[in-house]
Amino acid sequence: MHDLGRWADPSLLVLTSLADGPKHGYAVIKDLEQSAGVTLGAGTLYAVLSRLEERGWIEPLAAEERRRPYRLTGPGAVALETETRRIHQFAELGLRRLAAIPRPA
């Protein structure tokens, strides 16, 4: 299992955004607002990008008009898949347990 660390939520969000293709920081922020309803501040985003790059899970591409896009690497895709499967299994467990609880009519 991959350890995303205590920053798991922002890291998972950024990895998921980049799974759709390379993006620069502002495009990641906008994607997350539209797809997840989450707003990451620029400071949080760039700290996450730095950590993910250090782990080799993303890599920077050549700058485009002062903006540097990032892309998901193979190890980053494996980490994202591992974590999303773990979350999916946990969510299924929660739903099964909730189904057993009697509900008022």
N, C-alpha and C positions, 0 to 999 in steps of 0.2 A: 504494500500500500504506500502511496506517495503521501508525504506529509506537507501539506500546503502551509502549515504553521498557523499562528494566531490570526493571520491576515487572510484566512481562507475565503471569506465571502468576497472581498474585493478582488483577490487573485482569481477566484473561480469566475467572477463576472468578466474580468478582462480576458481570460483565456477563452471563455465562451464567445465573446465579441470577436476575437481574432480568429476563431475557428471558421468564421464566415469569410475570411480573407484579410489581407493586410490593411491596417488602418493607422493613421496618425492619432495622436492623443485626443484632439478635439472630436474626431470622428468616433473614437471609442466612447467618449462621454455622451455624444448624441445618440449613438446606437444603444447604449445602456438605458438612457432616458426613454427611448421609444420601445425597446424590446422588453425591459424589465421594470420600468417605472422607477429606476434608481438614478440618483444624481451623485456622481463622484466628484469631489473637488479636485482641482488640478494638482494640489500638493499630494493628495492621497493617490491619485492616478499615477503620477510620475514616480512616487515611492514604490508602488506596486510594479510598474514597468521595470524599474531598476532591479528589484528582487527577482522578478521572473527572468530577466536577462542574465543575472548572476547564476541562476540555476540552470540556464541553458534551455529554458522552456519557451522563450521567444527570442527573436533576433531583430536588430534594427536593419532597415534597408537604406538605400541611398536617399538622402534628403530630397524632397520635392518642394521647391519654393519655400524654404525656411521651415518646412514641416518634415519630421522624420517618421515615416511609417514603420510599424513593427509587424512581424508575422510569427505565427505559431510554428514551433519546430516539431520534429517527430517526438522527442521526449515530452514536449509540452502537450501534444495531442494524447499521448499515453496517460499523462498525469490527469488531464481533463476527463478522459474516458473513465479512468479508475474512480475519480471522485464523484462524477455524475452517476455512475452505477451504484456506488455506495449510498449516495443520497436517495436515489430511486428506491433501492431496497429498504431503506429506513422509512421512507414515505409510505411504501406499501405495507410495512408492518404497522405503522400508525393507523392507516386506513382500516386494516383488518381488525385491529383492536377497537377502533371507534365503532365499527359495524356491530360489535358484540354488546355495546352499551344500549340499554333500553332508552327509547326517546318518548317524551310525552306526545300524546296524540293531538 
